[in-house]
Each structure stands twice: as structure tokens, then as C-alpha cells.
């Protein structure tokens, strides 16, 4: 599926303030990723790049624990800068990370709930590998194939997510040593299918639905069809986070690296 990055930026910018309130799962994922980063990353780091910093769920946790000399923060749109205090250590990289020149000689790259939006992940992995110092770390969360499966089953809309075995293979092909990889399923429950759609809109996830236009009839059909995902807790929505801690293998060379 081709991804319209301008549309993604527009939807996330529009959902900016509601994202902070409603992105409960994304916040939990950032916290879990942070725990894994603490287990593997050295406490003191030189230059660090975060891809897709958003409102700073991961960033603020990271800054609370790690000593970083220089932090490069990336996101698609400049509005995210409002969530961060002015800091001499922060350098902004606003725009599509797949099109931007990456800072070099990085000690680490981090990213939470962002890499699923990439159109050519292997190419980005290669560039991240080249940007990292030998033994530099790459820690991130993304989503697996069962993410938002209820929405995809009912509407056909959604991203194409990578299976975690394929993801590990892609990392190793680009010269990363995968130190840790884990996946889990998280179910969130709502009182009505309408609340599911409101949740997705509030977190910017509807950025994939460019061609999907709801009518009164299609909404009612969606509500009726969603009954199959109802149990005693309510209407279920599934998240499928995948967590990875990888490290650049010092002796591996790729392309012009």
C-alpha cells in the first residue's frame, strides 16, 4: 500500500491535542520500550536520533534516564515542537525521515510506533545502519500483522504490517545484530463501535483511509458488523506491538558504508 505522507502529517497534526489524551496504548508501548532500552542501552550516549517523536511519550522518558549530549528529534510536522521545552541539546529534523539526510556518527536511534508508516523500510534500515557508530544501538517499537485487525476485516483499510520474523530478517540483512525482539497483543475495549472510530480519529490512525468515505448506511453496517468483536468487556480493538533492540555489527558493511 502506498502511503501519502502529506496526508499522514495532516491527520496527525489535526489529532495533535487529542492524541495526547487518547493515545493510551501508544503511551504504554513507549513505556514498555523505555524499559527495554534501559536494559540494553548504555546510560551515557553522545548523539541520539528519535524517529517520529510525536508529543514526546518516549522522548521525555528517555531524557529522564539517559545522559545524552545531542538529541535529534524527527517528525513529519513542526507542530510537535510545542511539546518540548527549548533545549540546546535538541536539534529538529522536521519532514519525512525517508527523504531527509540522517545525522551521522550516532550512538543510538530510537523510535516508538512510527516505523509502520515507512514506504521502504529496508532502505531506511540501511541508512540507519550507515548513520550509526560501530556497535551503535537501534531500539524501536512498531506493529505486527494483527494490529487493528477488526478495522481491516470490516473495511479493508489499514497499513500492511510486517511479521516480526520478517522484520528480524530485514534487520539482519542490513547488518544489525538483533539482541531482543518480542511481540504482544493488547486489547482495548469500547462501549460502542462509534467510540472505536472516534478513538482512531483522535490518535491520527485514520491517515490510511484516504479513499474511505463513511455514509449513514455504511456506518450503520459497520456498527452492525462490529458486533462480532463484542464480548462481556465491550467492543474490542486489537493492537499488536513489536519491540526490538538491535545493534550495528561493527564488521558488517552495506552499500557505501
N, C-alpha and C positions, 0 to 999 in steps of 0.2 A: 504494500500500500504506500503510495506517495504521500508525504506529509507536507502540508502547507505551513511553513514555519511562521510566515506573517500572520496567518490565522491563529496559530498556537499562541504567539505573542499577544495578539489582540484579546483572545479569550482569557488568558491568564492575567493580563493587565486588568481586564474588566472584573475578574473574580478576585482581584488582589486583597481587598479588606475582608471579604467573606471567606477567602482561603484560610486566613489566619484563624478564623473561628471554626470552620467546618472541616479542615483537613486533619482530622483527629488521627486517622490511620497513618497518614504521611508523617505526622509528628512522632507517633510511636515507632515507625520504621526508622526515622532519623535517630531516635534514642537508642534503639537496638543496634544500629550500625555504629553509633558512637562507642557503645560498649565493646564491639569487636575491634574498632580502631585502637582503643586504649590497650587492648590485649596484644596487639601486634606492632603498632607504630612506636618509634622512639619518642620520648617526651619532648625533646628539643628538635626542631626542624628549621631548615633555612627557608626555602621558598616552597609554598604550597598553592596549588590551584584547586578551586572548587568549581565544578561544572553544574550549572543550574542551582544557584544558591537560594532563589526564591525569597521568602520572607525571613530566612536565616535560621530555620529549625536546627539544621546540622551545624551551621557556622557558629552560632552562639555557644553551643555545647563544646564544639571543637576549641574555640578560643578560651573557654573556661578551664581547659585542662592542659592543652599543648602550648608550649612556647614556640612561637613562630616569628621569624624575622620579617618575612614578606608574604602577604596573602593576596593572591589574585582571585577575584570573585567574578564569575561569569553568570549572566542570564540574558534572555532574549530582549528584555526591555528595561529601560533605565529607571522606571518607577520603583524597582526593588531597592534602590539606594536609600529610600526613606526609612527602611527597616534597620539601617546600620548607622551607628554614630560615626562622626568624622574621625578617621584614624589614619595616621601617617603610614601605617603598615599595610593598609588596604589599597590595592590597585584594581581598578574596574576594567573588565573586558566585556562590554555590552555588545550583544549580537549573537548570531548563530555560531556556536563553537565549531561546527564542521567547516565553517568558512574563515574563521579567524586564525591569525598566526598565534601559535601557542608560545607562552614564555618557555625558555629553555633552562636546563640545569635545575630542574625541580627535584625536591626531595620527596614530594608526595603529591598525589592527585586524589581528591575525594569527590563524591557525588551521591546524592540521595534522591531517588525517584525521578530521575531525569533522562537516563540513557535510553529509555524505551522510545524516546522521541527522535532518535537518530535515524537518518535515512541510509547511512552506510557505516554501521558500527565497526566492522573490521578495519576500515580505513582510519577511523578515529583512534582505534586501539593502537594502530601502528604509529600514528603521530604522537600519542601519549607516551608510548614506549620510547620514541626518539627524544621526547622532551624531558624524560626522567633521567636523573643521575643513575649510574650503576647501583643496583640494589635499592633503587627508589621504589616507593610503595604506591599502589593503586587500590584504594578501598571504596566500594560503592554498593548501593542497592539499586535494583531495577525490578522489573516484574516478569513473572513467568506466564505460560500459556493460559492458565486458568484465571488470570486477572479479569475481573468484571465479566465473567463468563455468562452471567444471566443476561446482561445487556446485549452481548454479542449473539447469543442464541435467539433472542427475541427480535433484534433489529438488524443484525448483520453488520452493525457498526462497531468499530474498535481498532486498536492497533494490532499489528502482528508481533506477538511476543516471542522471545527466543527461549527454548528449553534450556535448563541450566547445564545439561551435558554439552549441548552445542556451544553455549557461552564459554564454558571451560575450555573446550577445544579451540575456539576462536582466540582466546587469551593465550593459550599455549603456542598456537601457530604464530602469534605476533611476538613471542619471546618473553612471555610472563610465566613466572612460577606461581601457581595458584596455591596459596597457603591455607585458604579456608573458603569453602563455598557451602551455603546452606539455603534451603528454601522452606517456606511455611505457607499455610493458608490461614487467612483471617476472615471471619465473617462479621459483617456489620448488619444490624437489623433496624428496620424502619416500620412505622405504623401504617404506611400506605405506599404503593408504587410511585405515587406523585412525589413523595418525600425522597425516594431514591433519585429521581430525576433532578430534584432541587439540590440534593447533595452533590451530584455530579456537576451541575452547573456552577455551584458555589465553589467548587475546587478546580474549575477550569478544564475538567476532563472532557467536556463536550467539544473540545477543539478538533476532534476527529470527525465530527458529524457535519461536515460542510454541506453534504447533499441531502441530509435528513431533515425534512420539514414536517413537524407534527401538525396534524389536523385534529379536529374534535373526534372524528371517527377513529383515527389511528391511535390517539391517546387512549380512548376507551378500550380499544382492542389490546393495547399494551397492558393496561391495568388488569384486564381480564386474564391475559396470558400469564401475567406475573404471579397469579395465584398458585402456580405450580412450585414457586420458590418460597412459599409461606409455610412456616411451622409455628409451634407454640410461642416462639420468641418474636415472631413478626415476619416481615418480608426481608429475605436475605440478599446481601450483596457481598460477593467474594473478592478479596484481594489476595494476590499471590506474590509476595515479596521474595526476592532472591538477594542474598548477601554474599559479597565476595571481598576477600582480602588477597591481593596478588602483589608480586614483587618483580621488578625487572631483573631478569637473569643477566649478570654482568658480561658473560661471554657471548651472548646471543646478539647477532646483528641482523637487521632487517632493512632492505632497500638501501638508502643512502646513509643509514645510521652509522 
